[in-house]
Amino acid sequence: MAPVRFITRILQLPFFVSNTKAVKIPEGSSFELMTDIGFEGSRFYLYSPSHPNLDFNMSRMLNSVVFVYPDRPYDTREKALEALSKIGLIDIAERDAVYVIMPLPVTGDTWSKDDLKLYYEIQYYLAGGDVYEYPSMQYERLVFNNLQYVIAEGDGAAFVNNILSQHAERIAGILTFGGKIDKSIKEGPALPAYLVNADKAAVMYYKAVNRADAEVKPGVFENSSYKLKKVITAKGGDAFDAGIIADAWKRIFNRTARVCVTDNVVLNNKIKSEWVLMERPNYSELGITRVDHKREQLPDGTIATWYDFVPDRVMANRKIEAPLVITLHGMGDDPIYQADSNGWTAKAAEKGFIVISPAYPGLTAEGEKVVLKILDYAKKTYPIDEGRVYLAGYSMGGAATEIIGLKNIDKFAAIAPMGATGYHDEAFTAYVNSVKDKTDMPFIMIIGTEDDPDVIMDERGNKSLSLGGPLKDGLKLLMEINKIDNSNPDYTSYPYWGYPTCNHEVLTSRNLKYDVSYMYKEGSDTPIAKLVLFENAGHAHSDYYATLAWDFFSMFTRSNAR
């Protein structure tokens, strides 16, 4: 049985009294001493921002968490809060929706290997505890640990260098002030690092694990093929410095995320596989304006939430019509995270199309209505090229993409079910059969080779797309509407897809591999379908998805679209 947790709350106090200075915290925020989380005797301070991202179940993927390891622990809550305020972390937490964690040593007043257990237990606590029986959780889920960073000084930095660096599966960046490293430590996961007054051995270690072989400017070393893997060195002292913390936040922390590819983090919070480093989109640098519509009323009275991602160059020249991609999130997912983590935001900036990511009520008639009403809104609001409107979605959103796309085939030039194999039932199959001789629907389908919900072993031991059930066999319908033979799938000869494909190629992005192949209609030189297997990936987002999809979408336009 999990130990009882005790929380000392001081949110109710208007300020904290110490011998030096009274520190106020914003209304709605809290600063708590958490005890007995994970094991008896554990203690850590938790700062919760006043406005975290909690709108949707997976909005927590937009909340960052910073672990702070001082040279010596602060002996009172007041001193701990003063320190966080002095080094600017309270301001950062409020501005960017950050939870701040300051652990207390498990043994005595110094950091040791024992503190690694507390680090892991805090991670599990923040992400909901044991979530194997999703959606039942042991604790409230606050973050997903994909935006996790560590700041340390002195002996705390030595703890990070010697112990935490070997268990940095989910840490997206560190900042250390001073701190020694044992020269026997040679290997570990890639870990972007900002090192202040670091000894030579520490610099060499982080350069090695990041393969940061190119000095792009004085004191800045990057992996030439994976620029997120970087090491920044700077002069300074062995104590926290607010200016350097702000600089590290801007140059490393706020640009880097970890994404779990091999496992389903929604279902299993305790996996320890290394998460992949991916870039967080910076809207201002990309030239993207995000317009938030939270629970707004559409012209017909429908209340909806959606987000527009509009390239500044599109708004600057409204005489030029722009393509539109509507992207649909998965079950419980967050619309902003869906657009950012699957690469749509960055690709829209690069190619000059508009992205809209709505919250929608799932695989329902109401869900279809919301998507179509938002499409109407987009056409009235922006200079949309109505022949180049595309629909994409991940997981449940992939199934919805097929349903909405095929039922409104005149409105979309191509569709992209991702992390899903589509949808079918008797009524939907009958509908597709009724229109298949009148039109077609180009599609790209992306699935991970280890995506448990959609990939199974058949009776002969061959991996194949799951058959049966309304959410499992949408590929057949997409082949059907495009008049491609979908009879007699052969998973022995054609693993996963079950049908022959053409022009196989392997594409890579930051060490991740994607097996790509195509299907053609008879007599056509342009593929009608693009099929992508994300190698060794489970039910995972990838910021390369938008590139794969857009390269296919851009070949198609829907004449006489309405």
Secondary structure by P-SEA (a helix, b strand, c coil): cccbbbbbccccccccccccbbbbbccccccccccccccccbbbbbbbccccccccccccccbbbbbbbcccccccaaaaaaaaaaaaaaaaaaacbbbbbbbcccccccccccaaaaaaaaaaaaacccccccccccccccccccbbbbbbcaaaaaaaacccccccccccbbbbcbbbbccccccccbbbbbcccccaaaaaaaaaaacccccccccccccccccccbbbbbbbcccccaaaaaaaaacccccbbbbbcccccccccccccbbbbbbcccccccbbbbbbbccccccccccccccccccaaaaacccbbbbbbbbbbcccccaaaaaaaaaaaaaaaacbbbbbbbbcccccaaaaaaaaaaaaaaaacccccccbbbbbbccaaaaaaaaaaaaacccccccccccccccccaaaaaaaaaccccccccbbbbbbcccccccccccccccccccccccccaaaaaaaaaccccccccccccccccccccbbbbbbccccccccccccccccccccbbbbbccccccccccaaaaaaaaaaaabbbcccc
